Structure formats: C-alpha cells, structure tokens
Amino acid sequence: MLSRWRHKKRCSSLAGKCINPALKRYLEACGGLDTGNIVNTPIISVDLELTGLDAGANKIISMGWVLIDGGRIQLGSSRHLLILSDHSVGSSAAIHELMDNEVAEGLDIT
C-alpha cells in the first residue's frame, strides 16, 4: 500500500516538473498503475547493440523495441533502427551480426 502511494507521489512530482506535454500526460497517468502486478503494467522492452561490450566507451549502433501490454507482447508494435556510428563494429559483429556497411546507412542521431 505504501509503495503504491510513493509511486503515485513520484509520478505526480515528475509530471509537475515536466515541460513536454506528451511526457507530462504519461507521467500523470502512470501514477494510477497497479505496479504490484506485472500484468497490469505496460512495458516497453528495449534492446541496444553496441560496437563493443563497454557501454561507457562504445557506441550504440542499433536499437529495437516492442510494447508489452496486459502481460502480452504486442507484435505489431516492434520497431528497429540502425544508428550511424563513426566507430567500426569490429569483433562485436560476431555477436549482433551487424556490419560496418549496414551501420553506415543508419540514422544520424547527433
């Protein structure tokens, strides 16, 4: 009970400080979520691929996500972006199977 109250208060506080209207509406609505039950909690599952294993030193080269609502993966909601990088994928290509020429056609997020 106390954790639900804290969650609602935290969401309300963040919404009050938010200047982005869409994010503000989201934060206002998230205060009413039943966070004690994962089935009632909408989730965005995100996967990032990097040029290496060190998140502090390597660059993001790919981003994918899918929505989970009502405890079910919403298959039509999945998206994937390749992200332009000035770093070579190097040996990390063996894991994520992305090559430098594919990443060179990615979205410039700088």
ZAROVO-25709 format. One record per atom (N, C-alpha, C): x, y, z; residue number from 0; atom name. Coordinates in steps of 0.001 Angstrom, whole numbers. Example, Ala and Ser with C-alpha at 12.3 -4.5 7.8 and 13.67 -1.06 7.14 Angstrom:
2
{site {13190; -5690; 7800}; 0; 'N'}
{site {12300; -4500; 7800}; 0; 'CA'}
{site {13200; -3300; 7800}; 0; 'C'}
{site {12850; -2250; 7080}; 1; 'N'}
{site {13670; -1060; 7140}; 1; 'CA'}
{site {12900; 30; 7870}; 1; 'C'}
***
This chain:
110
{site {825; -1196; 0}; 0; 'N'}
{site {0; 0; 0}; 0; 'CA'}
{site {864; 1253; 0}; 0; 'C'}
{site {1892; 1274; 869}; 1; 'N'}
{site {2770; 2423; 948}; 1; 'CA'}
{site {3560; 2617; -345}; 1; 'C'}
{site {3997; 1513; -967}; 2; 'N'}
{site {4759; 1637; -2207}; 2; 'CA'}
{site {3893; 2210; -3329}; 2; 'C'}
{site {2603; 1854; -3367}; 3; 'N'}
{site {1696; 2421; -4364}; 3; 'CA'}
{site {1549; 3932; -4171}; 3; 'C'}
{site {1445; 4345; -2924}; 4; 'N'}
{site {1337; 5773; -2607}; 4; 'CA'}
{site {2608; 6503; -3043}; 4; 'C'}
{site {3777; 5909; -2755}; 5; 'N'}
{site {5051; 6520; -3159}; 5; 'CA'}
{site {5159; 6629; -4675}; 5; 'C'}
{site {4733; 5561; -5362}; 6; 'N'}
{site {4773; 5564; -6829}; 6; 'CA'}
{site {3904; 6694; -7386}; 6; 'C'}
{site {2691; 6819; -6866}; 7; 'N'}
{site {1775; 7865; -7337}; 7; 'CA'}
{site {2347; 9253; -7050}; 7; 'C'}
{site {2912; 9427; -5860}; 8; 'N'}
{site {3501; 10720; -5489}; 8; 'CA'}
{site {4695; 11051; -6390}; 8; 'C'}
{site {5538; 10048; -6664}; 9; 'N'}
{site {6714; 10260; -7522}; 9; 'CA'}
{site {6300; 10645; -8940}; 9; 'C'}
{site {5322; 9942; -9495}; 10; 'N'}
{site {4833; 10258; -10843}; 10; 'CA'}
{site {4247; 11663; -10889}; 10; 'C'}
{site {3471; 12013; -9873}; 11; 'N'}
{site {2862; 13331; -9802}; 11; 'CA'}
{site {3933; 14429; -9719}; 11; 'C'}
{site {4953; 14193; -8923}; 12; 'N'}
{site {6045; 15154; -8775}; 12; 'CA'}
{site {6784; 15346; -10096}; 12; 'C'}
{site {7086; 14245; -10786}; 13; 'N'}
{site {7780; 14328; -12074}; 13; 'CA'}
{site {6919; 15028; -13118}; 13; 'C'}
{site {5617; 14738; -13122}; 14; 'N'}
{site {4700; 15379; -14075}; 14; 'CA'}
{site {4651; 16888; -13851}; 14; 'C'}
{site {4687; 17309; -12595}; 15; 'N'}
{site {4657; 18733; -12271}; 15; 'CA'}
{site {5876; 19489; -12772}; 15; 'C'}
{site {7000; 18803; -12924}; 16; 'N'}
{site {8236; 19437; -13383}; 16; 'CA'}
{site {8442; 19317; -14890}; 16; 'C'}
{site {7618; 18508; -15536}; 17; 'N'}
{site {7823; 18183; -16945}; 17; 'CA'}
{site {7302; 19284; -17865}; 17; 'C'}
{site {8084; 19657; -18881}; 18; 'N'}
{site {7654; 20683; -19838}; 18; 'CA'}
{site {7151; 20082; -21146}; 18; 'C'}
{site {7442; 18800; -21393}; 19; 'N'}
{site {6965; 18131; -22602}; 19; 'CA'}
{site {5536; 17655; -22358}; 19; 'C'}
{site {4561; 18138; -23138}; 20; 'N'}
{site {3151; 17798; -22871}; 20; 'CA'}
{site {2857; 16294; -22948}; 20; 'C'}
{site {3424; 15589; -23917}; 21; 'N'}
{site {3155; 14156; -24059}; 21; 'CA'}
{site {3722; 13381; -22879}; 21; 'C'}
{site {4929; 13708; -22475}; 22; 'N'}
{site {5550; 13036; -21334}; 22; 'CA'}
{site {4808; 13378; -20046}; 22; 'C'}
{site {4337; 14620; -19933}; 23; 'N'}
{site {3582; 15033; -18749}; 23; 'CA'}
{site {2303; 14209; -18617}; 23; 'C'}
{site {1568; 14014; -19728}; 24; 'N'}
{site {344; 13204; -19705}; 24; 'CA'}
{site {662; 11759; -19304}; 24; 'C'}
{site {1773; 11233; -19836}; 25; 'N'}
{site {2177; 9869; -19487}; 25; 'CA'}
{site {2452; 9756; -17987}; 25; 'C'}
{site {3220; 10696; -17448}; 26; 'N'}
{site {3567; 10658; -16025}; 26; 'CA'}
{site {2338; 10805; -15141}; 26; 'C'}
{site {1397; 11637; -15561}; 27; 'N'}
{site {157; 11790; -14789}; 27; 'CA'}
{site {-632; 10480; -14774}; 27; 'C'}
{site {-649; 9780; -15895}; 28; 'N'}
{site {-1391; 8520; -15982}; 28; 'CA'}
{site {-682; 7380; -15263}; 28; 'C'}
{site {654; 7394; -15243}; 29; 'N'}
{site {1383; 6266; -14654}; 29; 'CA'}
{site {1192; 6191; -13144}; 29; 'C'}
{site {791; 7256; -12511}; 30; 'N'}
{site {550; 7226; -11076}; 30; 'CA'}
{site {-574; 6294; -10680}; 30; 'C'}
{site {-1495; 6021; -11596}; 31; 'N'}
{site {-2626; 5148; -11306}; 31; 'CA'}
{site {-2382; 3680; -11627}; 31; 'C'}
{site {-1197; 3341; -12108}; 32; 'N'}
{site {-908; 1955; -12457}; 32; 'CA'}
{site {-794; 1079; -11214}; 32; 'C'}
{site {-1249; -144; -11333}; 33; 'N'}
{site {-1088; -1129; -10260}; 33; 'CA'}
{site {262; -1806; -10475}; 33; 'C'}
{site {1300; -1235; -9900}; 34; 'N'}
{site {2660; -1733; -10127}; 34; 'CA'}
{site {2944; -3017; -9367}; 34; 'C'}
{site {2033; -3455; -8525}; 35; 'N'}
{site {2224; -4695; -7793}; 35; 'CA'}
{site {1969; -5927; -8640}; 35; 'C'}
{site {1385; -5741; -9817}; 36; 'N'}
{site {1063; -6861; -10690}; 36; 'CA'}
{site {1604; -6551; -12074}; 36; 'C'}
{site {2585; -7306; -12539}; 37; 'N'}
{site {3241; -7047; -13819}; 37; 'CA'}
{site {2255; -7085; -14988}; 37; 'C'}
{site {1195; -7883; -14874}; 38; 'N'}
{site {209; -7968; -15954}; 38; 'CA'}
{site {-473; -6622; -16168}; 38; 'C'}
{site {-609; -5828; -15104}; 39; 'N'}
{site {-1270; -4530; -15199}; 39; 'CA'}
{site {-314; -3394; -15559}; 39; 'C'}
{site {951; -3702; -15788}; 40; 'N'}
{site {1949; -2664; -16027}; 40; 'CA'}
{site {2401; -2680; -17483}; 40; 'C'}
{site {2081; -1640; -18261}; 41; 'N'}
{site {2578; -1582; -19640}; 41; 'CA'}
{site {4095; -1393; -19630}; 41; 'C'}
{site {4761; -2077; -20546}; 42; 'N'}
{site {6225; -2072; -20590}; 42; 'CA'}
{site {6683; -1820; -22013}; 42; 'C'}
{site {7780; -1093; -22162}; 43; 'N'}
{site {8490; -1004; -23432}; 43; 'CA'}
{site {9804; -1733; -23223}; 43; 'C'}
{site {9982; -2823; -23933}; 44; 'N'}
{site {11216; -3595; -23834}; 44; 'CA'}
{site {12162; -3121; -24933}; 44; 'C'}
{site {13361; -2677; -24529}; 45; 'N'}
{site {14320; -2082; -25463}; 45; 'CA'}
{site {15594; -2919; -25484}; 45; 'C'}
{site {16142; -3109; -26683}; 46; 'N'}
{site {17409; -3820; -26857}; 46; 'CA'}
{site {18357; -2916; -27636}; 46; 'C'}
{site {19548; -2728; -27101}; 47; 'N'}
{site {20578; -1918; -27766}; 47; 'CA'}
{site {21733; -2810; -28184}; 47; 'C'}
{site {22278; -2556; -29367}; 48; 'N'}
{site {23508; -3207; -29809}; 48; 'CA'}
{site {24578; -2126; -29860}; 48; 'C'}
{site {25768; -2461; -29371}; 49; 'N'}
{site {26871; -1508; -29314}; 49; 'CA'}
{site {28060; -2014; -30121}; 49; 'C'}
{site {29038; -1137; -30314}; 50; 'N'}
{site {30245; -1519; -31044}; 50; 'CA'}
{site {31165; -2389; -30209}; 50; 'C'}
{site {30856; -2618; -28951}; 51; 'N'}
{site {31659; -3456; -28061}; 51; 'CA'}
{site {30923; -3700; -26760}; 51; 'C'}
{site {31624; -4277; -25800}; 52; 'N'}
{site {30998; -4653; -24534}; 52; 'CA'}
{site {31040; -3570; -23458}; 52; 'C'}
{site {31819; -2523; -23657}; 53; 'N'}
{site {31957; -1455; -22662}; 53; 'CA'}
{site {30969; -334; -22984}; 53; 'C'}
{site {29860; -291; -22245}; 54; 'N'}
{site {28810; 697; -22521}; 54; 'CA'}
{site {29300; 2132; -22354}; 54; 'C'}
{site {30328; 2340; -21539}; 55; 'N'}
{site {30846; 3685; -21337}; 55; 'CA'}
{site {31725; 4171; -22471}; 55; 'C'}
{site {32364; 3258; -23186}; 56; 'N'}
{site {33311; 3637; -24230}; 56; 'CA'}
{site {32805; 3358; -25637}; 56; 'C'}
{site {31914; 2404; -25798}; 57; 'N'}
{site {31440; 2023; -27122}; 57; 'CA'}
{site {30192; 2788; -27511}; 57; 'C'}
{site {29831; 2717; -28772}; 58; 'N'}
{site {28709; 3482; -29318}; 58; 'CA'}
{site {27531; 2581; -29652}; 58; 'C'}
{site {26329; 3126; -29527}; 59; 'N'}
{site {25108; 2415; -29905}; 59; 'CA'}
{site {25020; 2401; -31422}; 59; 'C'}
{site {24765; 1215; -32001}; 60; 'N'}
{site {24633; 1103; -33449}; 60; 'CA'}
{site {23270; 565; -33882}; 60; 'C'}
{site {22498; 70; -32938}; 61; 'N'}
{site {21187; -464; -33262}; 61; 'CA'}
{site {20294; -395; -32028}; 61; 'C'}
{site {19008; -140; -32285}; 62; 'N'}
{site {18045; -52; -31196}; 62; 'CA'}
{site {16743; -690; -31662}; 62; 'C'}
{site {16218; -1594; -30861}; 63; 'N'}
{site {14940; -2225; -31170}; 63; 'CA'}
{site {14050; -2194; -29952}; 63; 'C'}
{site {12746; -2191; -30164}; 64; 'N'}
{site {11822; -2185; -29031}; 64; 'CA'}
{site {10499; -2824; -29402}; 64; 'C'}
{site {9788; -3260; -28379}; 65; 'N'}
{site {8456; -3835; -28528}; 65; 'CA'}
{site {7648; -3465; -27292}; 65; 'C'}
{site {6355; -3276; -27471}; 66; 'N'}
{site {5459; -2965; -26354}; 66; 'CA'}
{site {4892; -4250; -25762}; 66; 'C'}
{site {4741; -4248; -24439}; 67; 'N'}
{site {4108; -5353; -23729}; 67; 'CA'}
{site {2963; -4742; -22939}; 67; 'C'}
{site {1755; -5232; -23186}; 68; 'N'}
{site {581; -4681; -22524}; 68; 'CA'}
{site {-336; -5830; -22112}; 68; 'C'}
{site {-838; -5770; -20914}; 69; 'N'}
{site {-1688; -6838; -20414}; 69; 'CA'}
{site {-948; -8160; -20304}; 69; 'C'}
{site {356; -8099; -20102}; 70; 'N'}
{site {1164; -9305; -19995}; 70; 'CA'}
{site {1443; -9980; -21325}; 70; 'C'}
{site {1103; -9305; -22432}; 71; 'N'}
{site {1287; -9897; -23766}; 71; 'CA'}
{site {2134; -8991; -24644}; 71; 'C'}
{site {3034; -9612; -25399}; 72; 'N'}
{site {3855; -8866; -26352}; 72; 'CA'}
{site {2965; -8418; -27503}; 72; 'C'}
{site {3014; -7130; -27816}; 73; 'N'}
{site {2229; -6563; -28912}; 73; 'CA'}
{site {3082; -6616; -30180}; 73; 'C'}
{site {2969; -7717; -30941}; 74; 'N'}
{site {3873; -7975; -32059}; 74; 'CA'}
{site {3885; -6868; -33097}; 74; 'C'}
{site {2782; -6251; -33376}; 75; 'N'}
{site {2731; -5181; -34364}; 75; 'CA'}
{site {3435; -3907; -33931}; 75; 'C'}
{site {3846; -3843; -32668}; 76; 'N'}
{site {4473; -2622; -32148}; 76; 'CA'}
{site {5996; -2643; -32249}; 76; 'C'}
{site {6578; -3741; -32695}; 77; 'N'}
{site {8039; -3840; -32705}; 77; 'CA'}
{site {8640; -2903; -33754}; 77; 'C'}
{site {9760; -2281; -33390}; 78; 'N'}
{site {10473; -1354; -34278}; 78; 'CA'}
{site {11970; -1599; -34139}; 78; 'C'}
{site {12717; -1204; -35169}; 79; 'N'}
{site {14169; -1376; -35177}; 79; 'CA'}
{site {14799; -208; -35930}; 79; 'C'}
{site {15870; 347; -35370}; 80; 'N'}
{site {16615; 1430; -36020}; 80; 'CA'}
{site {18098; 1085; -36054}; 80; 'C'}
{site {18725; 1296; -37200}; 81; 'N'}
{site {20180; 1269; -37270}; 81; 'CA'}
{site {20650; 2687; -37021}; 81; 'C'}
{site {21727; 2833; -36263}; 82; 'N'}
{site {22212; 4158; -35887}; 82; 'CA'}
{site {23624; 4350; -36431}; 82; 'C'}
{site {23809; 5444; -37149}; 83; 'N'}
{site {25097; 5776; -37763}; 83; 'CA'}
{site {26164; 5930; -36687}; 83; 'C'}
{site {27334; 5342; -36949}; 84; 'N'}
{site {28432; 5439; -35994}; 84; 'CA'}
{site {29735; 5665; -36746}; 84; 'C'}
{site {30607; 6479; -36168}; 85; 'N'}
{site {31922; 6684; -36772}; 85; 'CA'}
{site {32918; 5649; -36257}; 85; 'C'}
{site {32468; 4734; -35388}; 86; 'N'}
{site {33296; 3642; -34883}; 86; 'CA'}
{site {33001; 2359; -35665}; 86; 'C'}
{site {34013; 1562; -35901}; 87; 'N'}
{site {33833; 265; -36536}; 87; 'CA'}
{site {33148; -680; -35561}; 87; 'C'}
{site {32340; -1603; -36085}; 88; 'N'}
{site {31704; -2597; -35227}; 88; 'CA'}
{site {32724; -3622; -34740}; 88; 'C'}
{site {33840; -3730; -35440}; 89; 'N'}
{site {34919; -4621; -35014}; 89; 'CA'}
{site {34440; -6041; -34775}; 89; 'C'}
{site {34983; -6675; -33738}; 90; 'N'}
{site {34658; -8074; -33457}; 90; 'CA'}
{site {33255; -8255; -32872}; 90; 'C'}
{site {32580; -7154; -32484}; 91; 'N'}
{site {31216; -7280; -31953}; 91; 'CA'}
{site {30243; -7753; -33036}; 91; 'C'}
{site {30644; -7676; -34300}; 92; 'N'}
{site {29791; -8159; -35390}; 92; 'CA'}
{site {29501; -9650; -35246}; 92; 'C'}
{site {30395; -10375; -34611}; 93; 'N'}
{site {30177; -11811; -34401}; 93; 'CA'}
{site {28989; -12064; -33480}; 93; 'C'}
{site {28634; -11097; -32660}; 94; 'N'}
{site {27517; -11257; -31724}; 94; 'CA'}
{site {26222; -10701; -32308}; 94; 'C'}
{site {26240; -9448; -32763}; 95; 'N'}
{site {24995; -8830; -33244}; 95; 'CA'}
{site {24801; -8943; -34755}; 95; 'C'}
{site {25809; -9428; -35480}; 96; 'N'}
{site {25741; -9670; -36924}; 96; 'CA'}
{site {25472; -8415; -37745}; 96; 'C'}
{site {25848; -7263; -37234}; 97; 'N'}
{site {25745; -6018; -37993}; 97; 'CA'}
{site {27124; -5672; -38535}; 97; 'C'}
{site {27178; -5291; -39793}; 98; 'N'}
{site {28446; -4978; -40447}; 98; 'CA'}
{site {28590; -3461; -40593}; 98; 'C'}
{site {29835; -2998; -40758}; 99; 'N'}
{site {30111; -1566; -40893}; 99; 'CA'}
{site {29301; -933; -42028}; 99; 'C'}
{site {29160; -1632; -43163}; 100; 'N'}
{site {28422; -1053; -44303}; 100; 'CA'}
{site {26933; -878; -43985}; 100; 'C'}
{site {26361; -1732; -43144}; 101; 'N'}
{site {24963; -1587; -42742}; 101; 'CA'}
{site {24794; -403; -41788}; 101; 'C'}
{site {25711; -287; -40835}; 102; 'N'}
{site {25665; 801; -39856}; 102; 'CA'}
{site {25898; 2152; -40545}; 102; 'C'}
{site {26685; 2158; -41629}; 103; 'N'}
{site {26947; 3388; -42376}; 103; 'CA'}
{site {25676; 3969; -42993}; 103; 'C'}
{site {24632; 3143; -43148}; 104; 'N'}
{site {23346; 3611; -43687}; 104; 'CA'}
{site {22352; 3949; -42574}; 104; 'C'}
{site {22809; 3941; -41327}; 105; 'N'}
{site {21931; 4187; -40189}; 105; 'CA'}
{site {21540; 5639; -40014}; 105; 'C'}
{site {20669; 5862; -39077}; 106; 'N'}
{site {20141; 7187; -38750}; 106; 'CA'}
{site {21183; 7984; -37959}; 106; 'C'}
{site {21416; 9229; -38350}; 107; 'N'}
{site {22345; 10095; -37634}; 107; 'CA'}
{site {21596; 10743; -36456}; 107; 'C'}
{site {21960; 10384; -35237}; 108; 'N'}
{site {21254; 10895; -34057}; 108; 'CA'}
{site {22018; 12003; -33338}; 108; 'C'}
{site {23123; 12469; -33924}; 109; 'N'}
{site {23900; 13544; -33274}; 109; 'CA'}
{site {23305; 14901; -33533}; 109; 'C'}
***
